[in-house]
Amino acid sequence: MNRIAAGPAAVILSGPFSGMKYIKSFNKEWFTQKVIGFYEYPLREAVESICKTDYELIIDIGAAEGYYACDLAYRKPDCRVVCFEADLAKHDAIRKIASLNNCLHRIQIRGYCDRNSLSSELSEANGLKLVFLDCEGAENDILDSDSVRELDKCDIMVETHDFIVPGVTDRLIERFSKSHEISVLDECEFPVGVMSLGKELGVDDEMMSMATDELRSPGNRWLWMKAKHV
């Protein structure tokens, strides 16, 4: 990280959030993948589409230190962002990143999310809404359109965790197939561009491979679900 970013803060170097200020680490967790701009690379086109859509509300469930919550607030100055993160120790990092980018006033930080709290947040917004989830298997319970009826009219980006909840990807596809157009986004080949960026930074290929390794479980997938009727 010291080779990639100089000074006490970092700037995201590429991708949809290029130019945004970030932090190098928090509680011994380093953010090289995010600062380089190749984090969750298979989502890049979908995230750029999200940035260009006029959402009134974005809800980020499993926000961690705030990568998507803060970055989307940064790219979308007219949008309200609510982020849920059950690990309260990470809330300080969300506030710090949001403050660095002058968008803290548009971000509401919550703790644990369940179906009732999600339904309550969604019912307060009338315009276009997006739910963004990475919650380690809890997507199976939270994304219940019978309990949270507002989900039928929300766009949804969800990382699925079949190694935690077997069959959850297929279950969500079946659950939302009538109300949403669904794309399955899989891990893709390591992007050549990251090595070119490494050469610009004076970082060799081996170090760049280490810096971009997200240590993901095999077969990682995301579902990008666009509501058919809004």
N, C-alpha and C positions, 0 to 999 in steps of 0.2 A: 504493500500500500504506500509506503514511503517513496517508492520509485514512481508510482502512478500519480500520486497527488501530493503536492507540496503545501506546507502551511498547516494550520490547525483544522481547517475544513477542506472539503473536496468539492469538485464540480463534476457532474456527470458528463462523460466525454462523448457519448454518441446515443443514437436511438431516439425514441419519442420524447424523452425527458432531458435531452441534451441541453447543457447550460444551467441546469438547476443545481443549487448548492446542496451539499449533503454532508454527512459526518463520516469519519473514517471507521469508527468502531463504537460499540456500546456493550458494556458488560462482557468484554472479551470476545465479542462476536464482530468479525471484520466484514466489510461490505465491498470487497474488491469487485465482485461480479456486477453489483449495482452501479458502482462508480464508473466502471468501464463502459456500461451501457448495453451489455449483452445478457443481462439477467432474464431468465424465462424467455429466451429468444423466440420460441414458437408463437408467442403471443404478440409479437411486435406489430404485425399488420392490424390485428384486432384492436390492440391498444391505441394505435394511431386513429382508427375509425372511431373509437370511444371518445378520443380527444376532440374530434370534429363533430360530434353529435350534441345537440342542445339538451342535455340532461338538466333537469331541475334539481335532482337529488341523486347522489351516489352513496351507497352504503358499502363499506369495506368491512367484512367479517373475518377476523383473524389478521388484523392489520400489522401485527409485529411492531417493528420500529417506525412504520408509517410510509414505506416505500410507495405503494400505490395511492394511499389516502392523500399524502402530501403532494405527490407528483401530479396526480389528477387535479387537485385543487390549484396547483401552480399553473397547469395548462388551461384550466377552465375557470377563469375568474368570475363567471356569473353563476357558478354551480355551488350548491351547499353539499358538504361532505360530512357524513357521520361514520366514524370508525369504531368498531368493537374489538377490543383486545383484552382477553381474560387475564393475561399476565400484567398486572398493574405496574410492575417494575419497568415495563417498556413505555409507559405513557410519557415519561420525561423525554425520551428520545423522539417521540412523535411531536411533542411541543417544541423541541429544539429545532428539528428539521423544518417544521412549519414556520417557526419564527425566522429562521434564516432566509426563507423565501416569501415572507410577508403575507402568509395566508392563514395564520393561526386563527384569525377572527372568523373564518369561514369553515372551520373544522370543529366538530363536536366529538369529544372522546368519551366512549362508554367502556364498560367492563364486559362481563359475560353476555353473550347473545343467545336468546332462545326464540322460539316461534312467536311468543307474545310480544317481546320487545321489537322484533323485526316487523311484525304486523303493525304495531303502534307507530313506528317511524314511517313506514310506507304510506299509511293512511293519512298522514299529515301533508303529503305532497300531491299536487294535482297534475304536474307536467310529466315529462319523460323521466323514468327512473331506471337506475342500474344497480344491481346487487353483485358485488365482487367478493367471492369467497375462497379462502384457503384456511380451512379449519380442521385439518387432520382427521377426517372421517366423520365429523359432526354434520357435514353437508347432507348426509342421509336423513337426519332428523330435522334439520332446519328448513331444508327445501321441500316442505310439505305443502303443496298447493291446496289441499283440502282444508288445512288449518290456517294457512296464510293465503287467502284468496287473492290478495293484491299481486302475488307472484305471477299470475297468468298474464299480466300486462306490463311486467318488468323485463328488461333485458338482464341476462344472467351470465356472468363469467365465473366458472367454478373449477377449481383443481380437484380432481377426484383421487381417492386413496383406496384403491381396491385391496392393497396389501394390509390395510387396517380393517376395512369393511368389505369383504368379498362381494363382488357383483354390484357395487354401488354405481359404477358408470352406466351399465346397462339399465339399472333400475331407474336412474334419473332420466335417461333417454326415453324410456317407456312412459315415465310419469309426465314429461313435458312435451311429448311428440305432437300432441294435438294443438297445443297453444303456442309452440315456438318452432322456429327454424333452427336446427341444431347442427353445429359443426364440431367434429372431434379434432382437437389439436394435439398432435403427438410430438415427442422429442424428435428433433431433426438433426441433420449432420452438423458437425461443429463448423460455425461460419468462418470462412476464409478471412473475412474482413477483420476479425479480431487479431489475427497475427500481423496484419498490416498496421493496425493501430499499435501493436506492441513494438514494432520496429520504429514507429514515430516517437514512442516514449523511451526507446533505448532498453526495452525489456525483451529478453530472448524468448523463444517459443516455449521452452519448458516452463519458465516462470509464468508466462501468460496462460498456459494450460492449467497450472495450479491456481492461478488467480481467478479463472472463470469456472472452475469446477464447483458445481452446486451440491455435490454429494447426494444426488437424488437416487431414490429407489428405482429399480428397473420398471419399465412399462408405464412411466409417469404420463398422465394425460390431463387435458383440460376440455371442458365443454363450453362452447360459446353459443349461447341460446338467445336468439333474437325473437322477441314477442311478435306474433303475427298480427294481433289486433290491439291497437292502442287507442 
